[in-house]
């Protein structure tokens, strides 16, 4: 009895006092990975790099937000819900609501992506692996970080932080803001590093040195053009010498690059989604895939016309305007029910006239899979890639830069004419342009201004719905002018609702971090 | 009764104490058996034994009757040989004869007979010896046989005879007589110069002597210092219900139980003393026979297997459960066998018939078509119902159309069977039971079946060693195809079948059913959930020294859940995918080890201590997998052959685990039976907490004063008992998700080439400071018994302050993370509870008992992160929000402030701000007029106002039980007052703009040029009214008429009860939904006022019986 009692007591003491309590309480993660102790090998680093691409792929980034914020303030994108002046149009571009969905979620996503890139770049240092492979992975991460940062400065201005290290704790999150010089210097340094260290081709659609080259051209073009001072709202013209720098990179692509125009505009998006990926016109694209992999986007049904059923109800559709449709020249392949469809297919596969024309980019999947896919994946599973930069864009930028440097000439018309001829409309001659008096409802004075106006029009027609509109308008300081033009037929008064050439900084961050100030006009 | 060897080991001085505790134990045992006085007084004996030992006579008596003998081997010699020849004699007569010439006397207490050695009394020269006689009666004057009368300080005494008479010879005048009887309050009377002492015994104040479960032990109810409510099996069985929660509804003050789903196998949510969390679950902790588990796991227990449910409410009672106690604790004790009880077989069964009631009133086809076309015309679109398309005839040709509610509902039916065997030998007790329940719900193709088997065996292997095992297995199957939303998603003009007799698809454009006909969908789809649980535990308890017990329990449960779905090609949606199948499996494995040491000690007469110390560890792993595929060559495979899918889906799996280690202890100190103190402490180490906060300590203290034991109150006749209680306790809520404190890399993918490359992405930043939510609860209350226990009142006031609320707060998005779970925020619940139990009439043939309770709770958020409001979706539609704001309660609805409907153009024009500008220049007559609440001249989101509050002002219930001879009638009312409910069905059915749903008949009273005073906006108006409605109600939720067939039937059936009952008899409410007793969201404190497609709660009629063999 006594012995037993003693034994039991011993057991209790043994159990109660066992020193492995904290070991027992260690929370073991099974189905996810812990940030601590993960980065030990090359495959760990590559797998974190996948996360950086995935961040850009998100619905609130290139999945639709970049496109919406760029293209809604233009004449060529409308949502029709119950009337043409769709709720999207007003709220995303001009609303007082600084928490508007796309504006704030894009802000969050650019920073998520930034943190992801920083994680790869920072952690690479301590990993023992092949140095060449490491450099290439870091170069990819720096390319993506620069792309993020370039988007941030264009959308949200230059009163934002410059963060180059991974967030590891909840302390000290109230970071200082940086400035234009430092931000652009870091963007250029990252792109330059990427250009130097990335391979010139990629078999699987990841960033190449050419993509970095193209973005360096875009960065210098932006630096040559207008940017808004986020504190005063003043539009500041950049240094013209940047045109020459942009020109170096554009020439490099045109002269040495493996790129060219596809035969027809629609061929960029291909008949089937798979062909989009590796065609010669695409320099860099965000990749999507259908098939229930959770790697698709929802742009397809949004662009696909009126349609029928629950899906069409949910998304309705993004359309363009009859005014825009009618502005195309006869025979322009980018309109004529090819890129701008004026019909839609109902659920019985019959074509019907739509209320508005709608852009047919990203819709190559539509015919075969629209009716099949929506129920399985809630309509958000389409595989057309979102093209960020392609050869036609390079050609149009080349015309723009050449025109800015040396004015209207055969040289400066070369790029725009290649794009026009591919679209099935005649090339401009110097004489044609010179003789024009009214372009894009404007009356430009000099030949240089005329060509610039023509390039603006051509960029709209060629690059509509690809996420360029806002960037182009701001760079050329014509955002208010263009918006006034195209919003006058609605009941929305642009003059009264004039806002800045920057989107507002996420109001929650301003509330949390007193170093941040809201952009002018918001 | 065999010799008790252990007795010899103790000194004589201890024996007395032990004897007393045996008596008390015996009394308790008998009390628990709830044997009525009539039961044993009628027993007579027939004995014919020759030349046998007294021991053998006694065991013969034990065999033939329910009497059991208790005696001390050392003092009582039963080896004498005797002969007995009696027939039809009472026990007293038999024993008198048996012990006539021996030195043994006896006392009968209920079934228990104590044998006492007669002592040779020292003559007390100073006291005169007299003889006392008298009669003992109960409060109604009926004579009371079997009352034990003991001369205080001695073991001498007697028992009243059949007529309640007694006599005690040779007693001194300074003696004190103690009268005691089970279920009655003991009385002490000084003999003095009386020679006739008649005593009227009164019933105990209700339940004072009953034993209730408290955390890690049991306690006499009278010794409780905290607020613990106990519900016994007879109350649980009153309402023939399948779920514990629904049986508990209204039974306990301060506990609000709302139906989450009235569907078969549906559940309820329990909120004890107000919700004290925002982000975490507010479900209480369930502890079944000592095994902590969550509501879902406890829900499969058949109410007929439950002996009692205790609800721990105040901080002092719940604190023993530490980091899991903040929402209160529900202790469930299942039925067990009894030592020495003959086997008893009980079969209980009922059948229940269900009918939907309080249904919505939707428009018929003609009205629908008229309204839709009116909306089309008002919006400038073409009308649909022109007759050009045969599917859209002109409204007047449509008539009534299809009543989709009728099509999708039916009369429900349920039946339940329970068979149990209980019994025990001298050293072992056992109970086995099996239960089967089957329920076809009122929605079509919606049913539930459940089966369970359980066994509990306890055995006293040695005098100091008891061991036992508990095993329960459950299996349930739920077949659910219907969704309440289908009843309003279909337009009434669409016929069920097309002209070929096939299901019509939903051809009305823009519908939310995705072209699907609900009938087709419901009938053809498979969606089956199977749940299998096994719960088992084993314990050993040793008692090395009297009063010191050590119990070690080892147990675990395995919970497997499977869901199988198949959508065949015969449905519209299934046709698109070529059939889609999905199987998902989840399993939870929990292990628990508990080691409890208890020690009770009495020092002198005045000091009583009880100590408990325990150590426990628990872990739980969870694992799930799912498989899916689409495109099947044949629908015949259903979900049984996923590899036959042409397009396989991505398989998924997940595994998690948590661990908890605890040290806990409790000290009870009882001074003079008047002052009761209780202290507890628990240290919890949980893997869920951040590494810097891994351990938490939760203390409590409580004090109770039995004021009625004080001399100055003892003389107040009306007062039979009064206890005042004060307590404080700290508890935690660790219902946080797992891994919340860790920096986590989630799995993501990106397309490389044409294939998916899987990678990682940081989804959460580490927060090693993360900890539990802490609730400090202060409680003051009293338990009052009046008029000989005829009235018993319990009341408590409490204040619960919860701090360190876990909120997912915004953090700087520049960090790469936009939110993080942090311990910020605080809230409080202040409340009062009142319950009363009154024996209105209590005589032999007619008894009437009423109990009632009412409770008030005021909930307030005292702090949020950075003071900002938190706005959440209203659960049904984004137009109604739930707002969390400092200084205001949780669960408030917010929406645009509506002033009314514009009657005409003039009203729109005259609705201007102070600058003379029209507020709503684009409005048309019949549109909604919005209020400029903040008077800033414009209508913005700032003008939104609170539409309602889900928190009731008070909840109450009333139960009446009447027994007349063998009939009894129970009525149970419960109610809620002052809360609001967001009615999602109504909200959708009053939409006038884009009517994808059918419409409420009320919409017929919309604005039209002819009806400018209409209460709904014009058809086609994009604004709509909210459906936040008053949820107050009072309901007759149960009526039960029971008939107990008198006597034994066929000499075989010991006890037969048959009953008829009805539930949901009527509800008085302004709420327009099926039932205001609804909380479709479940265990969240945030949107517990949302009725999102709540299942129609049917009116039911039950017929049932219980038989005991």
Interface residues (C-beta under 8 A of the other chain):
Chain A: X1 X2 X4 X5 X8 X11 X12 X15 X16 X21 X22 X24 X25 X26 X27 X28 X29 X30 X31 X32 X33 X34 X35 X36 X38 X46 X47 X48 X49 X50 X51 X52 X53 X54 X55 X57 X82 X107 X108 X111 X112 X114 X115 X116 X118 X119 X160 X161 X163 X166 X167 X168 X169 X170 X173 X174 X175 X203 X204 X205 X206 X274 X277 X287 X288 X289 X291 X292 X293 X294 X295 X308 X309 X310 X312 X313 X347 X371 X372 X374 X375 X376 X491 X506 X508 X509 X511 X512 X513
Chain B: X379 X464 X509 X510 X511 X512 X513 X514 X515 X542 X544 X545 X550 X552 X573 X576 X577 X580 X593 X595 X597 X615 X617 X630 X647 X649 X650 X653 X654 X655 X656 X657 X658 X659 X661 X663 X685 X686 X687 X688 X694 X738 X739 X741 X742 X743 X744 X745 X746 X747 X748 X749 X750 X751 X752 X753 X754 X755 X756 X757 X758 X759 X760 X761 X762 X763 X765 X766 X767 X810 X811 X812 X813 X814 X815 X816 X817 X818 X820 X822 X866 X868 X922 X996 X1022
